[in-house]
Each structure stands twice: as C-alpha cells, then as structure tokens.
C-alpha cells in the first residue's frame, strides 16, 4: 500500500465529549489516501475507549497511540508526528472539526506550489457550534516564497498551527517540534516554522472550525498550566537565539517575546488568578527589564499592542503592586456601579 499523502495527528486528553465529532469529521475527508493518528495523553475519562472503538472500526485509517505518562500535550504531539507516515502532517485539536475538503485542498496547494506549509482560514464557533468569526490562517497573509520582509511578518504573527499542513521532512530537517512537557508549545513551534520555512501555500477558505470553549483548561481560574505560557516563551527566545535568528530579526523576535511572555502573561496572571499572581508578575517584569528593557520603543509594540495592554504593561513597569491594586480598585468600582444600576431599575 502506498504511503499516506497526509497524516492527521490528533492529541487527546479527557476529550470524551467532543472526540467523536472530531473523528467523524476527519474520517469524512475527501483526500484519497491519508491516515489519522490519535495519541492519548493519559486521559482519565472514557477517551481511550472511544479511540479503541474507532481504531477497531476503521483499522485501515486510524492508528491509536497511548502515552505512558502525561506529557502536557507536547510529548503526545511529538509522538504523533514521529509515528506519522505521510508526506505532510496536520496537527489538530480534539474538540475541533473541518470541512470535508480541507485536507485535500491543502495537500493539492502544497504539492502545486512545492511548499513547506499550506494553510487555510479558521471559522471560530462557540461550544454549540454557532458561528463567531472568520480568522485568517496567517495575519497579513505572508505566503508564497518567503523573502526577508515576509519572514519578518511571520516572526511577528506566525498564525495558528491548526489550519495548516506541514511537510514532514521539513519539520525533521529543521528539528521543529513542541518543547518537552510544556503547554502552550504552539507558540514555540510556530516561531520555528516562521524561522525556517521557504514557501507557504494558501487556500483562501475558512475550512477549519475552532471551538471556543469557555470551560476549557486554558480559561479556568488559578490554572497551573498558565505558568507554561511563560516557560514556552522563554524557550522560544532561547532557541531562536541559539539558531542565530536574533542577529537579523531581533526587533521582530523581541516583539513576539514581549507579546507572549510579558503582555499576554501579565493579563493571564492578573485576570486569571484569584488573587492575582503578583509574584509571577514581578518575575515577568524582572526578566523584561533584563532582556528587553527598551521594548516600548519597538515599532511592532507601538503598532500592534492595544492601548489597554500598553497601559497595563506600563503600570507593571512602574510597580506590579500598583498594577494589582489598580485592578482591585477598578473591579470594586465596577461592582458598586453595577449594584447601583440594578437598584435603580
């Protein structure tokens, strides 16, 4: 039997509520020769039973793999890619789905243009599958041959890995994988793709459906995986520096580091913890002072960061304690005003 054209890698963890819909979607793809690799990261619910059921029913299509210990998703992704036999690899989530033509269209685009990566757009939906928005697979659409200027844009906004296929030998040659035992590894992974890819093909259709789940692990209060957001950004900067990309793309890479490590993480530790995680916010501030003290002069920071986040980062620069106190006062006033409005209705 010929090797698969594409390997679809699905990693799972406690995905019993959504996995069947995802598997049905990927089994319904129109491409004539592909495989589905489902790698379970030590689920505690009925996920493994669902995988076993589908693997038994579709042995010619589905390969089941079970991790021996939880790898915080990153190891499960890397193992799935390692097992993959396809020329191209798609790495998708357990609670999302796709148009039946997605993999075929991406494969044809990648083959036609001899691309390292092929991407499409994303349709964001709520937990019931209702439409929310269409999002471009690559901001500013830096596709085709990747010139110096296009690579700058890729470093600044590499896009999501979910709506893409990657040539497997491209990933192997450049040692592009997710960091070991770290959540939020997508940020790290996509920056390495941005650093090394030579050509990107684009299908201008929203073919991937991304479920925005309010109750997901990345949206709950005091979630310990939030600390991995910081670790992933640090590893990203360290790896890109080791590979020599800071020399030619310093402003772009430092912006991305500031965005992920500082701006986004301040918000996560301020709004995602009860009480706010002030010690971690202090750590963020100390690292930024050491590594990117002039970040506010960065042209991408000026252009791309919202005024709200510019203010939050400025308050953190001045004093993490002041930032957290300002947040408490702000929300106390909001509660008072809300109570007053409700009392007057």
C-alpha positions as CSV (number, residue, x, y, z in Angstrom):
1,X,0.0,0.0,0.0
2,X,1.3,3.5,-0.9
3,X,2.4,5.7,1.9
4,X,-0.3,8.2,3.1
5,X,-0.3,11.6,1.5
6,X,-1.2,13.3,4.8
7,X,-1.1,12.2,8.4
8,X,-3.7,13.9,10.6
9,X,-2.4,13.9,14.2
10,X,-5.0,14.3,16.9
11,X,-3.8,14.6,20.5
12,X,-6.4,13.9,23.2
13,X,-6.8,14.4,27.0
14,X,-10.2,13.9,28.6
15,X,-11.9,14.5,25.3
16,X,-14.9,12.2,25.6
17,X,-17.4,15.0,25.0
18,X,-16.0,16.2,21.7
19,X,-13.7,13.5,20.3
20,X,-16.4,11.6,18.3
21,X,-17.4,14.6,16.4
22,X,-13.8,15.4,15.6
23,X,-13.0,11.8,14.5
24,X,-16.2,11.7,12.3
25,X,-15.1,14.9,10.6
26,X,-11.5,13.7,9.8
27,X,-12.8,10.3,8.7
28,X,-15.0,12.2,6.2
29,X,-12.2,13.9,4.4
30,X,-12.2,13.7,0.6
31,X,-8.4,13.1,0.1
32,X,-8.0,9.6,-1.3
33,X,-5.1,8.4,0.8
34,X,-4.5,9.7,4.4
35,X,-4.2,8.3,7.9
36,X,-5.4,9.5,11.3
37,X,-3.1,9.1,14.3
38,X,-4.8,9.6,17.7
39,X,-2.4,10.0,20.6
40,X,-4.0,10.0,24.0
41,X,-2.1,11.8,26.8
42,X,-3.3,9.6,29.7
43,X,-6.9,10.6,29.8
44,X,-8.9,9.9,33.0
45,X,-12.3,9.7,31.3
46,X,-13.6,7.4,28.5
47,X,-11.4,8.9,25.8
48,X,-9.3,5.7,25.4
49,X,-12.4,3.6,25.0
50,X,-13.6,5.9,22.2
51,X,-10.3,5.7,20.5
52,X,-10.2,1.9,20.7
53,X,-13.7,1.7,19.3
54,X,-12.8,3.9,16.3
55,X,-9.5,2.2,15.7
56,X,-11.2,-1.2,15.7
57,X,-13.9,0.0,13.3
58,X,-11.5,1.8,10.9
59,X,-8.2,-0.2,11.2
60,X,-7.2,0.9,7.7
61,X,-7.5,4.6,8.6
62,X,-6.9,5.1,12.3
63,X,-3.7,4.4,14.3
64,X,-4.2,4.6,18.1
65,X,-1.3,5.5,20.4
66,X,-1.4,5.8,24.1
67,X,1.2,7.7,26.1
68,X,2.7,6.0,29.2
69,X,2.6,9.3,31.2
70,X,1.1,12.7,30.7
71,X,3.3,15.0,28.6
72,X,1.2,18.2,28.9
73,X,0.2,17.6,25.2
74,X,3.6,18.5,23.8
75,X,5.0,14.9,24.0
76,X,1.8,13.5,22.6
77,X,2.1,15.8,19.6
78,X,5.7,14.9,19.0
79,X,5.0,11.2,19.3
80,X,2.1,11.5,16.8
81,X,4.4,13.3,14.3
82,X,7.1,10.7,14.8
83,X,4.7,7.9,14.0
84,X,3.2,9.7,11.0
85,X,4.0,8.1,7.6
86,X,2.5,10.8,5.5
87,X,4.4,13.3,3.3
88,X,2.6,16.0,5.1
89,X,1.4,16.3,8.7
90,X,-1.7,18.1,10.1
91,X,-1.8,18.7,13.9
92,X,-5.3,19.3,15.1
93,X,-7.3,19.5,18.4
94,X,-9.7,17.0,19.9
95,X,-12.6,19.4,20.0
96,X,-12.4,20.9,16.6
97,X,-13.5,19.8,13.1
98,X,-13.1,20.6,9.4
99,X,-14.8,20.9,6.1
100,X,-14.5,17.6,4.3
101,X,-12.4,19.1,1.6
102,X,-9.8,20.7,3.9
103,X,-7.0,18.2,3.8
104,X,-7.4,17.6,0.0
105,X,-7.3,21.3,-0.7
106,X,-4.3,21.9,1.5
107,X,-2.5,18.9,0.0
108,X,-3.1,20.0,-3.6
109,X,-2.0,23.5,-2.8
110,X,1.2,22.3,-1.1
111,X,2.0,20.0,-4.0
112,X,1.2,22.5,-6.7
113,X,3.5,25.1,-5.1
114,X,6.1,22.8,-3.7
115,X,5.5,24.4,-0.3
116,X,6.8,23.6,3.2
117,X,3.5,24.7,4.7
118,X,-0.1,25.1,3.3
119,X,-2.7,27.0,5.3
120,X,-6.4,28.0,5.2
121,X,-8.6,30.2,7.3
122,X,-10.4,29.4,10.5
123,X,-14.0,29.6,11.5
124,X,-14.4,30.3,15.2
125,X,-17.5,28.8,16.8
126,X,-19.0,28.6,20.3
127,X,-19.5,25.4,22.3
128,X,-22.7,24.7,20.4
129,X,-21.1,25.2,17.0
130,X,-22.6,28.6,16.4
131,X,-20.6,31.0,14.2
132,X,-18.5,33.6,15.9
133,X,-15.9,34.9,13.4
134,X,-13.6,34.0,10.5
135,X,-9.9,34.4,11.2
136,X,-7.1,34.4,8.7
137,X,-4.7,31.4,8.9
138,X,-1.8,33.9,8.6
139,X,-2.1,37.5,9.6
140,X,-1.1,39.8,6.7
141,X,-1.0,36.6,4.6
142,X,2.8,36.3,4.1
143,X,2.5,33.4,1.6
144,X,4.4,32.3,-1.4
145,X,8.3,32.5,-1.4
146,X,9.3,33.7,2.0
147,X,11.5,36.7,1.4
148,X,13.4,38.6,4.2
149,X,10.5,41.0,4.6
150,X,7.9,38.3,4.6
151,X,9.9,36.4,7.3
152,X,9.7,39.5,9.4
153,X,5.9,39.3,9.3
154,X,5.9,35.6,10.1
155,X,8.0,36.1,13.2
156,X,5.6,38.8,14.3
157,X,2.4,36.9,13.6
158,X,3.1,33.2,12.6
159,X,-0.6,32.2,12.8
160,X,-2.2,29.1,14.1
161,X,-0.8,25.6,13.5
162,X,-4.4,24.2,13.5
163,X,-5.3,25.2,10.0
164,X,-2.1,24.0,8.3
165,X,-0.3,21.0,7.0
166,X,3.5,20.8,7.2
167,X,5.8,18.7,5.0
168,X,7.2,16.1,7.4
169,X,10.8,16.2,6.1
170,X,10.8,20.0,6.6
171,X,10.0,19.5,10.3
172,X,12.6,16.8,10.7
173,X,15.3,18.5,8.8
174,X,15.0,21.7,10.9
175,X,14.3,19.9,14.2
176,X,10.9,21.6,14.6
177,X,8.8,20.1,17.4
178,X,7.0,21.1,20.5
179,X,9.0,21.7,23.7
180,X,9.1,18.7,26.1
181,X,6.4,18.7,28.9
182,X,5.3,22.3,28.3
183,X,1.8,23.5,27.5
184,X,1.5,26.5,25.1
185,X,4.1,24.8,22.9
186,X,2.3,26.0,19.7
187,X,3.9,29.5,20.2
188,X,7.3,27.9,20.3
189,X,6.6,25.5,17.4
190,X,5.2,28.2,15.0
191,X,8.1,30.6,15.6
192,X,10.5,27.8,14.5
193,X,8.3,27.3,11.4
194,X,8.5,31.0,10.7
195,X,12.3,30.9,11.1
196,X,12.8,28.0,8.6
197,X,10.0,27.7,6.0
198,X,10.9,28.7,2.5
199,X,7.4,28.7,0.9
200,X,3.8,28.8,2.2
201,X,0.7,28.0,0.1
202,X,-2.7,29.4,1.0
203,X,-6.2,28.3,0.4
204,X,-8.5,31.3,0.8
205,X,-11.3,29.5,2.5
206,X,-12.3,29.0,6.2
207,X,-12.0,25.2,6.3
208,X,-11.1,24.6,9.9
209,X,-13.7,25.0,12.7
210,X,-12.1,26.1,16.0
211,X,-14.3,25.7,19.1
212,X,-14.0,28.5,21.6
213,X,-14.7,26.7,24.9
214,X,-15.4,28.9,27.9
215,X,-14.8,26.0,30.2
216,X,-11.5,24.8,28.7
217,X,-8.4,24.2,30.8
218,X,-6.8,27.3,29.4
219,X,-9.7,29.5,30.6
220,X,-10.2,28.5,34.2
221,X,-9.0,30.4,37.3
222,X,-5.8,29.6,39.0
223,X,-4.8,27.1,36.4
224,X,-1.2,25.9,36.9
225,X,-0.6,25.4,33.2
226,X,-0.6,29.2,32.9
227,X,3.0,29.1,34.1
228,X,3.8,27.1,31.0
229,X,2.9,30.2,28.9
230,X,5.9,31.9,30.4
231,X,8.2,28.8,30.0
232,X,7.3,28.3,26.4
233,X,8.1,31.9,25.5
234,X,11.4,31.7,27.3
235,X,12.3,28.5,25.5
236,X,11.3,30.1,22.2
237,X,13.6,33.1,22.6
238,X,16.5,30.9,23.8
239,X,16.1,28.5,20.8
240,X,15.9,31.2,18.2
241,X,18.9,32.9,19.7
242,X,20.9,29.6,19.6
243,X,19.9,29.2,15.9
244,X,21.2,32.6,15.1
245,X,18.0,34.3,14.1
246,X,18.3,37.2,16.6
247,X,21.1,38.7,14.5
248,X,18.8,39.5,11.6
249,X,15.3,39.6,13.1
250,X,15.9,41.0,16.6
251,X,13.1,43.6,16.6
252,X,10.5,41.0,15.3
253,X,11.5,38.2,17.7
254,X,11.8,40.5,20.7
255,X,8.3,41.9,20.0
256,X,6.9,38.4,19.8
257,X,8.6,37.5,23.1
258,X,7.3,40.7,24.8
259,X,3.8,39.9,23.5
260,X,3.7,36.3,24.7
261,X,5.9,36.5,27.8
262,X,5.0,39.9,29.1
263,X,1.8,41.4,27.7
264,X,-0.3,38.1,27.4
265,X,1.2,36.6,30.6
266,X,0.5,39.7,32.7
267,X,-3.1,39.5,31.6
268,X,-3.2,35.8,32.4
269,X,-1.8,36.2,36.0
270,X,-3.8,39.4,36.7
271,X,-7.2,38.3,35.4
272,X,-6.9,34.5,35.5
273,X,-5.9,34.2,39.2
274,X,-7.8,34.8,42.4
275,X,-6.0,36.7,43.9
276,X,-3.7,38.0,41.2
277,X,-0.4,36.1,41.0
278,X,1.8,39.1,41.9
279,X,5.0,37.1,42.5
280,X,4.9,35.8,38.9
281,X,4.1,39.2,37.6
282,X,7.2,40.5,39.4
283,X,9.2,37.8,37.8
284,X,7.9,38.8,34.3
285,X,8.9,42.4,35.0
286,X,12.4,41.4,36.2
287,X,13.1,39.3,33.0
288,X,11.8,42.0,30.6
289,X,14.0,44.6,32.3
290,X,17.0,42.3,31.8
291,X,16.2,41.1,28.2
292,X,14.1,43.8,26.5
293,X,14.3,47.0,28.6
294,X,13.5,49.2,25.6
295,X,10.5,47.2,24.4
296,X,8.2,50.2,24.4
297,X,10.3,51.7,21.6
298,X,9.7,48.6,19.4
299,X,7.8,49.6,16.3
300,X,5.7,46.5,16.4
301,X,4.7,47.1,20.0
302,X,3.6,50.6,19.1
303,X,1.6,49.3,16.1
304,X,0.1,46.1,17.3
305,X,-0.5,46.3,21.1
306,X,-3.8,47.7,22.2
307,X,-3.9,50.9,24.3
308,X,-5.4,48.9,27.1
309,X,-2.4,46.5,27.1
310,X,0.1,49.3,26.7
311,X,-1.4,50.8,29.9
312,X,-1.3,47.5,31.8
313,X,2.3,46.9,30.8
314,X,3.2,50.4,31.8
315,X,1.7,50.0,35.2
316,X,3.6,46.8,35.6
317,X,6.8,48.5,34.6
318,X,6.2,51.0,37.3
319,X,5.1,48.6,40.0
320,X,3.5,45.1,39.9
321,X,2.0,46.0,43.3
322,X,0.4,49.2,41.9
323,X,-0.9,47.2,38.9
324,X,-2.6,44.6,41.1
325,X,-4.0,47.3,43.5
326,X,-5.4,49.3,40.5
327,X,-7.1,46.1,39.2
328,X,-8.7,45.5,42.6
329,X,-10.0,49.1,42.8
330,X,-11.2,49.0,39.3
331,X,-13.3,45.9,39.8
332,X,-14.6,47.1,43.2
333,X,-15.9,50.2,41.5
334,X,-17.4,48.2,38.7
335,X,-19.3,46.1,41.2
336,X,-20.6,49.2,43.1
337,X,-21.8,50.8,39.8
338,X,-23.4,47.6,38.7
339,X,-25.2,47.2,42.1
340,X,-26.4,50.9,41.9
341,X,-27.7,50.4,38.3
342,X,-29.6,47.3,39.3
343,X,-31.0,49.1,42.3
344,X,-32.3,51.9,40.2
345,X,-34.1,49.6,37.7
